[in-house]
Amino acid sequence: MKKNIKSIIIGIIILTLILLACVGNFCAIADEEAPYKQLKLFTEVIDVIEKDYVDQVETEKLIEEATKGMVKSLDPHSALLTPEDLKQLSINTKGEFGGLGIVITLKEELLTVISPIEGTPAYKIGVKSNDIIIKIDEKTTQGMSLSEAVSLLRGKKGTTVTITVVREGEPKPLEFKITRDIIPIHSVKYATLQPGYGYVRITNFQEKTTTDIMDALKKLNAQNKGLKGLLLDLRNNPGGLLEQAISISDLFLETGTILSVKGRETTDQKVYAANKSHNGNSQKYPIIVLVNGGSASASEIVAGALQDNKRALILGTKTFGKGSVQNVKRLDNGYALKLTIAKYYTPSGESIQAKGIEPDIEEIYKFLKEEKNPEESRIKEKDLINHIEAESVIKKDDQSKEGEHRYGELIVEDLLADSQIKRGLDLIIGYNKFIIK
């Protein structure tokens, strides 16, 4: 049976290669030999593994892993998505899922709680930041991947899961039986820093982010009887949906280019411009955008659009430098291919790919001598294997307590203790005092 499946799969691959080699009504015979040699190598390797490998292997799994490796070799952001990967991607963009309400990470290979999300089952039952999860139900988390842990913790509303945690200061592990609920992923948080001056943080770009930020601005305007200035915090925002970055930029712009996209296909080339008729929430006050090395992709689109159009001042450190656009194409059997199809360019025509956006004002971190600046060790796009190089400028002719702040309640006193926020606020206040008459 496995031999038949393998033969069918290899036959499909061969047929695909033949079709790809054909141009018009003829085949480039001279070029046929190279791909066939490599295909022969591929099949020979599978045969040897099946016959001689110490353990029995699944041919389908081998081919899946080989395909993943092929796509991964293109660039860091192209990937073969399994049905489970596709499901998680959908959850992340839609903004809600069934689960406990904890943000987790692997810290020194230990499954660690970054923060419980305010108001969720985990928050209410007493799970805390820095709790180390050693068991999920009766399954040990030792050696468990992050994706496997997420899969075990998430589930339908009303179902239960038991987690066992080790907490500093507690003599023995703590056990929590938690009933899952629908967990909203709020991408926008806001607060008034002082009368007239608002603060909005965007943690990522989801389907409802533009709606949420419009609601936040409306409430801030009402609370302050009109804003005098705004801090837009995009630090550690990994990006998200392209259309949301464009529509959010459009909120603050009345004219000018937001973004240019250029790919191999004409369908992948487009210029996005500010649309005044769509801007029903025009904002006249000064804006400062906060960025750092964790600000990537959609975050860089917004920062670049506001910077190049002289609508905002960028404060912080150089951004991540992801200036490429991915498209998700669904394949058979529930799989999908996430493929880099284009690069994007800021309004000035610059590609920030593997370079990042330079802030107008660089924030100088104040660390003790024994402390290390986290920006120095942060991985950027240029550090990723197989990253795409930037094209310097697009030709004009071609244009046809960080975890708690992110997931918990915003506390103004804590925000003002953040040196970057404090400096941004001082700059806006100074602008209003000395520039605006």
Secondary structure, 3 states (H helix, E strand, C coil): CHHHHHHHHHHHHHHHHHHHHEECCEECHHHHHHHHHHHHHHHHHHHHHHHHCCCCCCHHHHHHHHHHHHHHCCCCCCEEECHHHHHHHHHHHHCEEEECCEEEEEECCEEEEEEECCCCHHHHHCCCCCCEEEEECCEECCCCCHHHHHHHHCCCCCCEEEEEEECCCCCCCEEEEEECEEEECCCEEEEEEECCEEEEEECCECCCHHHHHHHHHHHHHHHHCCCCEEEEECCCCCCECHHHHHHHHHHHCCCCEEEEEEECCHHHCEEEECCHHHCCCCCCCCEEEEECCCCCCHHHHHHHHHHHCCCEEEEECCCCCCCEEEEEEECHHHCEEEEEEEEEECCCCEECCCCCCCCCEECCCCCCCCCCCHHHHCCCHHHCCCCCCCCCECCHHHCCCHHHHHHCCCCHHHHHCCHHHHHHHHHHHHHHHHCCC
